């Protein structure tokens, strides 16, 4: 029996020009079902309708897959990127990135225990062995550093940089997913950090501004 949102997901992936591993679409749909089911009890996301979740969450996160792949390749880690997703919530974009890139090691960190528990459950049910979830404040983490650190509507750029700076590997970069970048936020970026690209995104079915703000320590 086909999934009610399978066709819409396939259309979105095609519109994004994405190539995904075998089985990834089924995993994404299973993930969508898990969010919808857990959301009834745990309030993982304010979006309640699975069709809206597909557009506002899954396709929104899939829109960053290709840009992140390109940057990972530029960093010399196309197939073995070590990525930290901060304030991951229900695993967005961390879980989506782990599904799309099985060779990447993806760690999701969130201060809300139930959200980390949910991501662990997703990893177990979908067989995502390279996905980890940590219930902790990111500034208190003591793991090895990460080549790329992502966030999605997490905090201001200056807070994102300040809280995660200690977790960034030498030569690594930050990728902040945002609706739009304000001039105030741009001006507040520390002088020892370079904003080297603001990449506009188009999300299939979503009439809203989206971008990735790319940053790295200035040399």
N, C-alpha and C positions, 0 to 999 in steps of 0.2 A: 504494500500500500504506500503510495507516494506521500511525501510530507506536504502539507498545505502551503508551505512557503518555499518549497524547493525551486519552483520556476522563477519566483521573484529573486531568490538568491543567485541562481544561475545567470539571470539577466544582468544583475548588478555586477557580478564577477566579469562577465563579458564586456560590459560598459567600461569597466576599469582597465580592461586589457590584461587581466591578471592570469597567470598560470599557477595553479595550486597542485600540491601533491595528490596522488591517488587517495581517495577516501576523505579528503579535506572537507568537501561540501557536506558529506554526511556528518562529519564531526561538528561542523559549524551549526548544522540544524539540531543536532543533539544538544549542543551547548545552549542554543536558543531555548530549547524545551526545558533544560535545567534551570536557566534563569527564570523563565516564566513560572516554573513549579516552585522553586525556592522563594521567589518574590512574594508569593501569597502569604508566607510566614515571616520571612526575614527582611523584607523591604530593602532589597538590594539596589533597586533603581526606581525612580519616580515614574518611568514609562511602564504602563501596564499591558498595553495591547501588543501581542507578539509581532504583528505586522509592522507596528511602529518601532519595536525593538530591533527588527531586522534592518530597517533603514537607519534609525538614529544611533544604533549601537554597532551592529555587525558591519554594515556597509561603511559606516563612518570610520571604523577601525581598519577595514580592508583597504580603504583609500590611502592609508599610509604605508601599506606593505611594500609597494614598489619603490617609493622614495627611500625607505629604510634599507631595503635590499641594496640599492645603489650606493648608499653611504657606507653600508657594511663592507661592500666590495672595495670601495675606495680606501677603507681602513685596513684592508687585507684580511677581512674576516667574513667573506661572503657566506661560508658554510659552517662557521664555528663561532658566530658572534656570542659574546657574553653580555646579556642585556638585563637591565633592572628597570622595572615598571613601577613608578612611585605613585602611591595613592590609588592603587589599582581598582578598588571598589569590587565590582563583580568580575574583574579580570579583563577590563577594557583599557588599553588594547592588548595586555599581556597574553591572555589566552588565545586571542585571534592570531597574534604573531607566532606563538608556539605551534599552532595548528598549521599555519602557512609555511613555517620554516622549521622543519623537524630537526635540522642540525644545530639550531641555535639553543643555547642554554638561557632560559627565561626565568627570572625571579620576580614575583609580584610581592610588593610590600604594602601593607595597609595597617592603620592603627586600630581598625575595627575587627575584633576577633572573628565574628561570624562571617565576614567577607573573606578572610584568609581561609577559614574552614571550608567555605563554599568553593574557593579556587582549588583547594586540595582535593575536594570531592570530584570536581570537574576533571582534574588531572588523572585521578584514579579511574573514573568511568570511561574516559576517552583514551586512556593509554598513553597519556602525554608524559613520558618518563623524564623529559628534560625540563618540565615545568615545576617550579617550586613556589610555595606561598609562605610568606613570613608575616607574623603578627608582631609588629614592632614599629617604633618611630624610626624613620630612615636614618636620622642623624645618630642613632644609637647602634646601628648595625656594625658588625665587626668582620664581615665576610671579605674575601678577596675583592679587589675593585672590578668595575665593569667597563667594557669598552664603549657601551652606549647606554644612556639613561633616558627613559621616556616618561612622559606624564600626559594626562588628558584632562584638561580643565581642573588641574590640581591646585594651583596657587599662582601668585604673581611670579613673573620670571625671576625677580631678585630673590624671592623666598625659595623657589625651586633650586636655583643655583646654590644658595647659601646652605640649604639643608642637605644637599646631595654632593657637594664638592668633594668631600672626603671619600666618596665611594667611586669617583671617576678615575679610571686607569689613565696613565700617561698616554697622550696621543688620542684619547677618547673624545666623545662629543655628547652633547645634550640634544634631545629632540622633544620640544614642547608642542603638543597638539593644542591648538587654540581656535576659538571662533574668529577672533580678530586681534591684531596687535595694536594697542593704543600708543600714542606718542609718549604719554607719561610712563608707560611700562618700558618702552624702548629706552627712554632717557635714564631709567633707574638701574639698568643693567650695569654691574660693576665695571670699572674701567679696565680691569685685567681679564675681562671676558670679551671675546669677539663674537658678535652676531653675524655669522658669515652668510646666512641665506634665510629669507622668509619665503617658503614654498607654498603657493596657493594650491588648494585641493578642491576637486569637484566630487561630491558624493552623489551617486545615482539616486534620484528620487527625493533628494533633500535640497530645498531651496534656501540655503543658508551659507554664510561665509565660513570657510574653514582654512586653516593653514598649519604648517609646521614651522616653528621657529627653531632654526639650527644654531647652536652655540658651541664654542670650545674655548678653553683657556687661551688667552693671547700670549704669544711667544715673544 
